[in-house]
Amino acid sequence: MKNKKGQLKIQRMAFMLIAVTLFFVLVGMFVVSIYLSDVRNSASVLEEKNAILLATKLANSPEFSCGKAFKNKKTNCIDSDKVMVLKENIDKYSNFWDVENIEIRKIYPVSEDKKCTLGNYPNCNIIILREGNIETEFSNMTMDFSNFVSLCRKESVDGETQNKCEIAKLMVGIK
């Protein structure tokens, strides 16, 4: 009789140890899942910040920037004349920027949407430098980020060259 009571106590203790172990495993999994979701959120916020910084970096890069052509160096200023020349030679820059698409859209003064070509420039408001590959496997995962910029160009008025600046939005799509 003594052996059966001792065996029963040992079985109860074993089941209790298993139950306590399972409880702590479940609590540990819950804590890890909360931690991982926080890591995912912070990673997406960091990715968004990097994309916005990339848009600013593009606006201030020598290929886009107004530079010293406009009296003093302006930040977040895009020379639309340079961009139109770059648009015609964009094949040479296909792997230069690690982005899916680059688009500059004039916001003010407001006009109807018209894509820019050399034939209708400057009477247009959408300059598409690089269009993302629509047929890629992950094309639905492209995220667009934007930054407001000054879109400036040289314009001749009564024989004098003047700076004409408009408000635009530089949109960058990343994967």
C-alpha positions as CSV (number, residue, x, y, z in Angstrom):
1,M,0.0,0.0,0.0
2,K,2.9,2.4,0.8
3,N,4.4,2.0,-2.7
4,K,1.1,3.0,-4.4
5,K,0.8,6.2,-2.3
6,G,4.4,7.1,-3.0
7,Q,4.0,6.5,-6.8
8,L,0.8,8.6,-6.8
9,K,2.7,11.5,-5.1
10,I,5.5,11.2,-7.6
11,Q,3.0,11.2,-10.5
12,R,1.3,14.3,-9.1
13,M,4.6,16.0,-8.7
14,A,5.6,15.2,-12.3
15,F,2.3,16.5,-13.7
16,M,2.6,19.6,-11.6
17,L,6.2,20.2,-12.9
18,I,5.0,19.7,-16.5
19,A,2.1,22.1,-15.9
20,V,4.3,24.8,-14.4
21,T,6.8,24.3,-17.2
22,L,4.1,24.7,-19.9
23,F,2.8,27.8,-18.1
24,F,6.2,29.5,-18.2
25,V,6.7,28.4,-21.9
26,L,3.3,30.0,-22.8
27,V,4.2,33.2,-20.9
28,G,7.6,33.3,-22.6
29,M,6.0,32.9,-26.0
30,F,3.6,35.7,-25.2
31,V,6.4,38.0,-24.2
32,V,8.5,37.1,-27.3
33,S,5.5,37.8,-29.6
34,I,5.0,41.2,-28.1
35,Y,8.7,42.0,-28.4
36,L,8.8,40.8,-32.0
37,S,5.8,42.9,-33.0
38,D,7.5,46.0,-31.4
39,V,10.6,45.2,-33.5
40,R,8.5,45.0,-36.7
41,N,6.9,48.3,-35.9
42,S,10.2,50.0,-35.2
43,A,11.6,48.5,-38.4
44,S,8.8,49.9,-40.5
45,V,9.1,53.3,-38.8
46,L,12.9,53.3,-39.5
47,E,12.3,52.2,-43.1
48,E,9.9,55.1,-43.6
49,K,12.3,57.6,-42.1
50,N,15.1,56.3,-44.4
51,A,12.8,56.7,-47.4
52,I,12.0,60.3,-46.5
53,L,15.7,61.0,-45.9
54,L,16.3,59.4,-49.3
55,A,13.8,61.8,-50.9
56,T,15.7,64.7,-49.3
57,K,19.0,63.3,-50.3
58,L,17.8,63.0,-53.9
59,A,16.6,66.6,-53.9
60,N,20.0,67.8,-52.7
61,S,22.0,65.5,-55.0
62,P,24.1,67.2,-57.8
63,E,21.9,65.6,-60.4
64,F,18.8,67.3,-59.1
65,S,19.9,70.3,-57.0
66,C,19.6,73.9,-58.0
67,G,23.1,74.4,-56.6
68,K,24.8,77.7,-57.1
69,A,23.0,78.4,-60.4
70,F,20.3,80.2,-58.3
71,K,22.5,82.8,-56.5
72,N,22.7,81.0,-53.1
73,K,22.7,77.3,-52.5
74,K,19.1,76.2,-51.7
75,T,18.2,73.0,-49.9
76,N,15.4,70.9,-51.2
77,C,15.5,72.8,-54.5
78,I,15.3,70.9,-57.7
79,D,16.4,72.3,-61.0
80,S,13.7,71.2,-63.4
81,D,15.9,71.9,-66.5
82,K,18.5,69.5,-65.1
83,V,15.8,66.9,-64.4
84,M,14.4,67.1,-67.9
85,V,17.9,66.5,-69.3
86,L,18.4,63.6,-66.8
87,K,15.0,62.2,-67.8
88,E,16.2,61.8,-71.4
89,N,19.4,60.0,-70.2
90,I,17.8,58.0,-67.4
91,D,19.0,54.7,-68.9
92,K,22.6,55.6,-67.8
93,Y,21.4,56.0,-64.2
94,S,19.2,52.8,-64.1
95,N,21.2,51.3,-61.1
96,F,22.4,54.6,-59.6
97,W,19.6,55.0,-57.1
98,D,18.2,52.1,-55.2
99,V,14.5,53.0,-55.7
100,E,11.6,51.7,-57.8
101,N,10.3,55.0,-59.0
102,I,11.0,58.7,-58.9
103,E,8.3,61.2,-59.7
104,I,8.2,65.0,-59.3
105,R,4.7,66.6,-59.3
106,K,4.1,70.3,-59.3
107,I,1.6,71.3,-56.6
108,Y,1.4,75.0,-57.0
109,P,0.4,76.7,-59.2
110,V,-2.4,74.2,-59.7
111,S,-2.9,72.8,-63.2
112,E,-4.3,69.7,-64.9
113,D,-2.2,66.6,-64.8
114,K,0.1,66.4,-67.8
115,K,3.3,64.3,-68.1
116,C,6.4,66.2,-69.1
117,T,8.3,65.5,-72.3
118,L,10.8,67.7,-74.1
119,G,8.0,68.8,-76.4
120,N,5.6,70.2,-73.8
121,Y,8.1,71.3,-71.1
122,P,7.6,73.6,-69.1
123,N,3.8,73.5,-69.7
124,C,3.4,70.3,-67.7
125,N,3.3,69.2,-64.1
126,I,4.4,65.6,-63.7
127,I,8.0,64.5,-64.3
128,I,8.4,60.8,-64.1
129,L,12.1,59.9,-64.0
130,R,11.8,56.3,-63.2
131,E,8.7,54.1,-63.2
132,G,8.7,50.9,-61.2
133,N,8.4,47.5,-62.8
134,I,4.7,46.7,-62.6
135,E,5.2,43.1,-63.6
136,T,7.6,42.2,-60.7
137,E,6.5,39.6,-58.3
138,F,6.5,42.0,-55.3
139,S,5.2,45.1,-57.1
140,N,2.3,45.4,-54.6
141,M,4.8,45.9,-51.8
142,T,6.2,49.2,-53.2
143,M,5.8,52.0,-50.8
144,D,5.8,55.6,-51.8
145,F,7.3,58.4,-49.7
146,S,7.4,62.1,-50.5
147,N,9.0,65.4,-49.6
148,F,8.0,68.9,-50.5
149,V,10.6,70.7,-52.7
150,S,11.1,73.9,-54.7
151,L,11.0,73.2,-58.4
152,C,13.0,75.9,-60.1
153,R,14.0,76.7,-63.7
154,K,15.5,79.6,-65.6
155,E,13.0,81.6,-67.7
156,S,13.6,84.4,-70.2
157,V,11.3,87.4,-69.6
158,D,11.8,90.5,-71.8
159,G,15.3,89.3,-72.7
160,E,16.3,88.9,-69.1
161,T,16.9,85.5,-67.4
162,Q,14.9,85.1,-64.3
163,N,14.4,82.3,-61.8
164,K,11.0,80.8,-61.6
165,C,10.2,78.5,-58.7
166,E,7.1,76.5,-58.0
167,I,6.1,74.1,-55.1
168,A,6.4,70.4,-56.0
169,K,6.4,67.1,-54.3
170,L,9.3,64.6,-54.9
171,M,7.9,61.1,-54.5
172,V,10.2,58.1,-54.2
173,G,9.0,54.5,-54.3
174,I,11.0,51.8,-52.6
175,K,10.6,48.1,-52.2
